[in-house]
Amino acid sequence: MKITIIGPAYPYRGGIALFSNRLAEALMDAGHEVKIVTFKMQYPSFLFPGKTQFSSGALTQKLNIVRSINSINPFNWIKVGKQLKKDEADLVIFKYWMPFMAPCFGFIAKQLRSTKKTKILALLHNLVPHEKRIGDEKLTRFFLKRMDGCVVMSKSVMADLIRVDPEKPHVFSPHPLYDNFGVSISRSTALKALNLDPKFNYLLFFGIIRKYKGLDLLLEAFGDSRLNNGSIKLIVAGEFYEDDAPYMGIIEKHGLKDNVILNGSFIPDEEVVNYFCGVDMVVQPYRNATQSGVTQIAYHFNKPMLVTDVGGLNEIVPHNKVGYVVKPKAEAVADALVDFYANSRAAEFIVGVEDEKKKYAWEKMVGTIEMLYKDV
């Protein structure tokens, strides 16, 4: 087929952009002709909480990426819609993750619906945003009305879709592995690259820092005397998208300054391997979630995980097979981390990870998209 993917992609940074790049590659491997249409302006700078929207690295895949969409300019949406109609793609896939993009994407899709040849699917990362705002559901309904069908990557998102638009055709396909970050390296090599002492054990909190990600819960858990014993260190690797003062307050309160290694910057793609290969476990103490790209990086690097029992995380991380699923409370997080080290659970969890990750091949996502295309 001739396929167009619409959404974030290189040179934009972040998990959804990486997903677009990798999905295009997988579709091309399956024999399809693929173009990505991404933004020339994704967010106005005053709305973006980070330091930059752009990747600092080079694109490693050979992809056809066109930057043409302005997310806030309706005249641009008309222009992009006309161009996409001329392209006459068999399939257009919109990457949807937040209602802010609903007017732009919905208007472009509305123009495409007059082209009988083109089918329009949404690949839903989220349907209900983690940080809700008035009007979110109306915007999402506007977007969904223009879709022929949807691919959901967690059962929690599927439940949201059924609630918002129960008649919309949809299929479930779990979030594939983020295998964009190269092959695993040894622990010693990774820690040397991070300038960290291999005599300590390390846990990892990875990704942008917002309240819903629960870093405060993890820091409170780490204040437990069973963990704050000098032998275990916590690496926090990710840019703050909010005030860091509350987190610094917890570190100060529990005397964690020597035991928390804080890199408050966005981690470039080429450095991700060092963080994941240098640690014993990846910890995601989220307050709410759908699926998570961080778990799929952890699977790629064969790392045990601790997640909280929210959203779709418990679908992805089987409890006591690849790690732990606990309540989003500091005490529950602490108890699981203590069990991990006290009972030397790493080896058995790694075996579980190597088995479980087989579910998350990109070929399965491609097959699901092809199936839905035929059915709608």
Secondary structure as a PSIPRED ss2 file (coil, helix, strand):
# PSIPRED VFORMAT (PSIPRED V4.0)

   1 M C   1.000  0.000  0.000
   2 K E   0.000  0.000  1.000
   3 I E   0.000  0.000  1.000
   4 T E   0.000  0.000  1.000
   5 I E   0.000  0.000  1.000
   6 I E   0.000  0.000  1.000
   7 G C   1.000  0.000  0.000
   8 P C   1.000  0.000  0.000
   9 A C   1.000  0.000  0.000
  10 Y C   1.000  0.000  0.000
  11 P C   1.000  0.000  0.000
  12 Y E   0.000  0.000  1.000
  13 R C   1.000  0.000  0.000
  14 G C   1.000  0.000  0.000
  15 G H   0.000  1.000  0.000
  16 I H   0.000  1.000  0.000
  17 A H   0.000  1.000  0.000
  18 L H   0.000  1.000  0.000
  19 F H   0.000  1.000  0.000
  20 S H   0.000  1.000  0.000
  21 N H   0.000  1.000  0.000
  22 R H   0.000  1.000  0.000
  23 L H   0.000  1.000  0.000
  24 A H   0.000  1.000  0.000
  25 E H   0.000  1.000  0.000
  26 A H   0.000  1.000  0.000
  27 L H   0.000  1.000  0.000
  28 M H   0.000  1.000  0.000
  29 D H   0.000  1.000  0.000
  30 A C   1.000  0.000  0.000
  31 G C   1.000  0.000  0.000
  32 H C   1.000  0.000  0.000
  33 E E   0.000  0.000  1.000
  34 V E   0.000  0.000  1.000
  35 K E   0.000  0.000  1.000
  36 I E   0.000  0.000  1.000
  37 V E   0.000  0.000  1.000
  38 T E   0.000  0.000  1.000
  39 F E   0.000  0.000  1.000
  40 K E   0.000  0.000  1.000
  41 M E   0.000  0.000  1.000
  42 Q C   1.000  0.000  0.000
  43 Y C   1.000  0.000  0.000
  44 P C   1.000  0.000  0.000
  45 S H   0.000  1.000  0.000
  46 F H   0.000  1.000  0.000
  47 L H   0.000  1.000  0.000
  48 F C   1.000  0.000  0.000
  49 P C   1.000  0.000  0.000
  50 G C   1.000  0.000  0.000
  51 K C   1.000  0.000  0.000
  52 T C   1.000  0.000  0.000
  53 Q C   1.000  0.000  0.000
  54 F E   0.000  0.000  1.000
  55 S C   1.000  0.000  0.000
  56 S C   1.000  0.000  0.000
  57 G C   1.000  0.000  0.000
  58 A C   1.000  0.000  0.000
  59 L C   1.000  0.000  0.000
  60 T C   1.000  0.000  0.000
  61 Q C   1.000  0.000  0.000
  62 K C   1.000  0.000  0.000
  63 L C   1.000  0.000  0.000
  64 N C   1.000  0.000  0.000
  65 I E   0.000  0.000  1.000
  66 V E   0.000  0.000  1.000
  67 R E   0.000  0.000  1.000
  68 S E   0.000  0.000  1.000
  69 I E   0.000  0.000  1.000
  70 N E   0.000  0.000  1.000
  71 S C   1.000  0.000  0.000
  72 I C   1.000  0.000  0.000
  73 N C   1.000  0.000  0.000
  74 P H   0.000  1.000  0.000
  75 F H   0.000  1.000  0.000
  76 N H   0.000  1.000  0.000
  77 W H   0.000  1.000  0.000
  78 I H   0.000  1.000  0.000
  79 K H   0.000  1.000  0.000
  80 V H   0.000  1.000  0.000
  81 G H   0.000  1.000  0.000
  82 K H   0.000  1.000  0.000
  83 Q H   0.000  1.000  0.000
  84 L H   0.000  1.000  0.000
  85 K H   0.000  1.000  0.000
  86 K H   0.000  1.000  0.000
  87 D H   0.000  1.000  0.000
  88 E C   1.000  0.000  0.000
  89 A C   1.000  0.000  0.000
  90 D C   1.000  0.000  0.000
  91 L E   0.000  0.000  1.000
  92 V E   0.000  0.000  1.000
  93 I E   0.000  0.000  1.000
  94 F E   0.000  0.000  1.000
  95 K E   0.000  0.000  1.000
  96 Y E   0.000  0.000  1.000
  97 W C   1.000  0.000  0.000
  98 M C   1.000  0.000  0.000
  99 P H   0.000  1.000  0.000
 100 F H   0.000  1.000  0.000
 101 M H   0.000  1.000  0.000
 102 A H   0.000  1.000  0.000
 103 P H   0.000  1.000  0.000
 104 C H   0.000  1.000  0.000
 105 F H   0.000  1.000  0.000
 106 G H   0.000  1.000  0.000
 107 F H   0.000  1.000  0.000
 108 I H   0.000  1.000  0.000
 109 A H   0.000  1.000  0.000
 110 K H   0.000  1.000  0.000
 111 Q H   0.000  1.000  0.000
 112 L H   0.000  1.000  0.000
 113 R C   1.000  0.000  0.000
 114 S C   1.000  0.000  0.000
 115 T C   1.000  0.000  0.000
 116 K C   1.000  0.000  0.000
 117 K C   1.000  0.000  0.000
 118 T C   1.000  0.000  0.000
 119 K E   0.000  0.000  1.000
 120 I E   0.000  0.000  1.000
 121 L E   0.000  0.000  1.000
 122 A E   0.000  0.000  1.000
 123 L E   0.000  0.000  1.000
 124 L E   0.000  0.000  1.000
 125 H C   1.000  0.000  0.000
 126 N C   1.000  0.000  0.000
 127 L C   1.000  0.000  0.000
 128 V C   1.000  0.000  0.000
 129 P C   1.000  0.000  0.000
 130 H C   1.000  0.000  0.000
 131 E C   1.000  0.000  0.000
 132 K C   1.000  0.000  0.000
 133 R C   1.000  0.000  0.000
 134 I C   1.000  0.000  0.000
 135 G C   1.000  0.000  0.000
 136 D H   0.000  1.000  0.000
 137 E H   0.000  1.000  0.000
 138 K H   0.000  1.000  0.000
 139 L H   0.000  1.000  0.000
 140 T H   0.000  1.000  0.000
 141 R H   0.000  1.000  0.000
 142 F H   0.000  1.000  0.000
 143 F H   0.000  1.000  0.000
 144 L H   0.000  1.000  0.000
 145 K H   0.000  1.000  0.000
 146 R C   1.000  0.000  0.000
 147 M C   1.000  0.000  0.000
 148 D C   1.000  0.000  0.000
 149 G E   0.000  0.000  1.000
 150 C E   0.000  0.000  1.000
 151 V E   0.000  0.000  1.000
 152 V E   0.000  0.000  1.000
 153 M C   1.000  0.000  0.000
 154 S C   1.000  0.000  0.000
 155 K H   0.000  1.000  0.000
 156 S H   0.000  1.000  0.000
 157 V H   0.000  1.000  0.000
 158 M H   0.000  1.000  0.000
 159 A H   0.000  1.000  0.000
 160 D H   0.000  1.000  0.000
 161 L H   0.000  1.000  0.000
 162 I H   0.000  1.000  0.000
 163 R H   0.000  1.000  0.000
 164 V H   0.000  1.000  0.000
 165 D C   1.000  0.000  0.000
 166 P C   1.000  0.000  0.000
 167 E C   1.000  0.000  0.000
 168 K C   1.000  0.000  0.000
 169 P C   1.000  0.000  0.000
 170 H E   0.000  0.000  1.000
 171 V E   0.000  0.000  1.000
 172 F E   0.000  0.000  1.000
 173 S C   1.000  0.000  0.000
 174 P C   1.000  0.000  0.000
 175 H C   1.000  0.000  0.000
 176 P C   1.000  0.000  0.000
 177 L C   1.000  0.000  0.000
 178 Y C   1.000  0.000  0.000
 179 D C   1.000  0.000  0.000
 180 N C   1.000  0.000  0.000
 181 F C   1.000  0.000  0.000
 182 G C   1.000  0.000  0.000
 183 V C   1.000  0.000  0.000
 184 S C   1.000  0.000  0.000
 185 I C   1.000  0.000  0.000
 186 S C   1.000  0.000  0.000
 187 R H   0.000  1.000  0.000
 188 S H   0.000  1.000  0.000
 189 T H   0.000  1.000  0.000
 190 A H   0.000  1.000  0.000
 191 L H   0.000  1.000  0.000
 192 K H   0.000  1.000  0.000
 193 A H   0.000  1.000  0.000
 194 L C   1.000  0.000  0.000
 195 N C   1.000  0.000  0.000
 196 L C   1.000  0.000  0.000
 197 D C   1.000  0.000  0.000
 198 P C   1.000  0.000  0.000
 199 K C   1.000  0.000  0.000
 200 F C   1.000  0.000  0.000
 201 N E   0.000  0.000  1.000
 202 Y E   0.000  0.000  1.000
 203 L E   0.000  0.000  1.000
 204 L E   0.000  0.000  1.000
 205 F E   0.000  0.000  1.000
 206 F E   0.000  0.000  1.000
 207 G C   1.000  0.000  0.000
 208 I C   1.000  0.000  0.000
 209 I E   0.000  0.000  1.000
 210 R C   1.000  0.000  0.000
 211 K H   0.000  1.000  0.000
 212 Y H   0.000  1.000  0.000
 213 K H   0.000  1.000  0.000
 214 G C   1.000  0.000  0.000
 215 L H   0.000  1.000  0.000
 216 D H   0.000  1.000  0.000
 217 L H   0.000  1.000  0.000
 218 L H   0.000  1.000  0.000
 219 L H   0.000  1.000  0.000
 220 E H   0.000  1.000  0.000
 221 A H   0.000  1.000  0.000
 222 F H   0.000  1.000  0.000
 223 G C   1.000  0.000  0.000
 224 D C   1.000  0.000  0.000
 225 S C   1.000  0.000  0.000
 226 R C   1.000  0.000  0.000
 227 L C   1.000  0.000  0.000
 228 N C   1.000  0.000  0.000
 229 N C   1.000  0.000  0.000
 230 G C   1.000  0.000  0.000
 231 S C   1.000  0.000  0.000
 232 I E   0.000  0.000  1.000
 233 K E   0.000  0.000  1.000
 234 L E   0.000  0.000  1.000
 235 I E   0.000  0.000  1.000
 236 V E   0.000  0.000  1.000
 237 A E   0.000  0.000  1.000
 238 G C   1.000  0.000  0.000
 239 E C   1.000  0.000  0.000
 240 F E   0.000  0.000  1.000
 241 Y C   1.000  0.000  0.000
 242 E C   1.000  0.000  0.000
 243 D C   1.000  0.000  0.000
 244 D C   1.000  0.000  0.000
 245 A H   0.000  1.000  0.000
 246 P H   0.000  1.000  0.000
 247 Y H   0.000  1.000  0.000
 248 M H   0.000  1.000  0.000
 249 G H   0.000  1.000  0.000
 250 I H   0.000  1.000  0.000
 251 I H   0.000  1.000  0.000
 252 E H   0.000  1.000  0.000
 253 K H   0.000  1.000  0.000
 254 H C   1.000  0.000  0.000
 255 G C   1.000  0.000  0.000
 256 L C   1.000  0.000  0.000
 257 K C   1.000  0.000  0.000
 258 D C   1.000  0.000  0.000
 259 N C   1.000  0.000  0.000
 260 V E   0.000  0.000  1.000
 261 I E   0.000  0.000  1.000
 262 L E   0.000  0.000  1.000
 263 N E   0.000  0.000  1.000
 264 G C   1.000  0.000  0.000
 265 S C   1.000  0.000  0.000
 266 F C   1.000  0.000  0.000
 267 I C   1.000  0.000  0.000
 268 P C   1.000  0.000  0.000
 269 D H   0.000  1.000  0.000
 270 E H   0.000  1.000  0.000
 271 E H   0.000  1.000  0.000
 272 V H   0.000  1.000  0.000
 273 V H   0.000  1.000  0.000
 274 N H   0.000  1.000  0.000
 275 Y H   0.000  1.000  0.000
 276 F H   0.000  1.000  0.000
 277 C H   0.000  1.000  0.000
 278 G C   1.000  0.000  0.000
 279 V C   1.000  0.000  0.000
 280 D C   1.000  0.000  0.000
 281 M E   0.000  0.000  1.000
 282 V E   0.000  0.000  1.000
 283 V E   0.000  0.000  1.000
 284 Q E   0.000  0.000  1.000
 285 P C   1.000  0.000  0.000
 286 Y C   1.000  0.000  0.000
 287 R C   1.000  0.000  0.000
 288 N C   1.000  0.000  0.000
 289 A C   1.000  0.000  0.000
 290 T C   1.000  0.000  0.000
 291 Q C   1.000  0.000  0.000
 292 S C   1.000  0.000  0.000
 293 G H   0.000  1.000  0.000
 294 V H   0.000  1.000  0.000
 295 T H   0.000  1.000  0.000
 296 Q H   0.000  1.000  0.000
 297 I H   0.000  1.000  0.000
 298 A H   0.000  1.000  0.000
 299 Y H   0.000  1.000  0.000
 300 H H   0.000  1.000  0.000
 301 F C   1.000  0.000  0.000
 302 N C   1.000  0.000  0.000
 303 K C   1.000  0.000  0.000
 304 P C   1.000  0.000  0.000
 305 M E   0.000  0.000  1.000
 306 L E   0.000  0.000  1.000
 307 V E   0.000  0.000  1.000
 308 T E   0.000  0.000  1.000
 309 D C   1.000  0.000  0.000
 310 V C   1.000  0.000  0.000
 311 G C   1.000  0.000  0.000
 312 G C   1.000  0.000  0.000
 313 L H   0.000  1.000  0.000
 314 N H   0.000  1.000  0.000
 315 E H   0.000  1.000  0.000
 316 I H   0.000  1.000  0.000
 317 V C   1.000  0.000  0.000
 318 P C   1.000  0.000  0.000
 319 H E   0.000  0.000  1.000
 320 N C   1.000  0.000  0.000
 321 K C   1.000  0.000  0.000
 322 V C   1.000  0.000  0.000
 323 G E   0.000  0.000  1.000
 324 Y E   0.000  0.000  1.000
 325 V E   0.000  0.000  1.000
 326 V E   0.000  0.000  1.000
 327 K C   1.000  0.000  0.000
 328 P C   1.000  0.000  0.000
 329 K C   1.000  0.000  0.000
 330 A H   0.000  1.000  0.000
 331 E H   0.000  1.000  0.000
 332 A H   0.000  1.000  0.000
 333 V H   0.000  1.000  0.000
 334 A H   0.000  1.000  0.000
 335 D H   0.000  1.000  0.000
 336 A H   0.000  1.000  0.000
 337 L H   0.000  1.000  0.000
 338 V H   0.000  1.000  0.000
 339 D H   0.000  1.000  0.000
 340 F H   0.000  1.000  0.000
 341 Y H   0.000  1.000  0.000
 342 A H   0.000  1.000  0.000
 343 N C   1.000  0.000  0.000
 344 S C   1.000  0.000  0.000
 345 R C   1.000  0.000  0.000
 346 A H   0.000  1.000  0.000
 347 A H   0.000  1.000  0.000
 348 E H   0.000  1.000  0.000
 349 F H   0.000  1.000  0.000
 350 I H   0.000  1.000  0.000
 351 V H   0.000  1.000  0.000
 352 G H   0.000  1.000  0.000
 353 V H   0.000  1.000  0.000
 354 E H   0.000  1.000  0.000
 355 D H   0.000  1.000  0.000
 356 E H   0.000  1.000  0.000
 357 K H   0.000  1.000  0.000
 358 K H   0.000  1.000  0.000
 359 K H   0.000  1.000  0.000
 360 Y H   0.000  1.000  0.000
 361 A C   1.000  0.000  0.000
 362 W H   0.000  1.000  0.000
 363 E H   0.000  1.000  0.000
 364 K H   0.000  1.000  0.000
 365 M H   0.000  1.000  0.000
 366 V H   0.000  1.000  0.000
 367 G H   0.000  1.000  0.000
 368 T H   0.000  1.000  0.000
 369 I H   0.000  1.000  0.000
 370 E H   0.000  1.000  0.000
 371 M H   0.000  1.000  0.000
 372 L H   0.000  1.000  0.000
 373 Y H   0.000  1.000  0.000
 374 K H   0.000  1.000  0.000
 375 D H   0.000  1.000  0.000
 376 V C   1.000  0.000  0.000
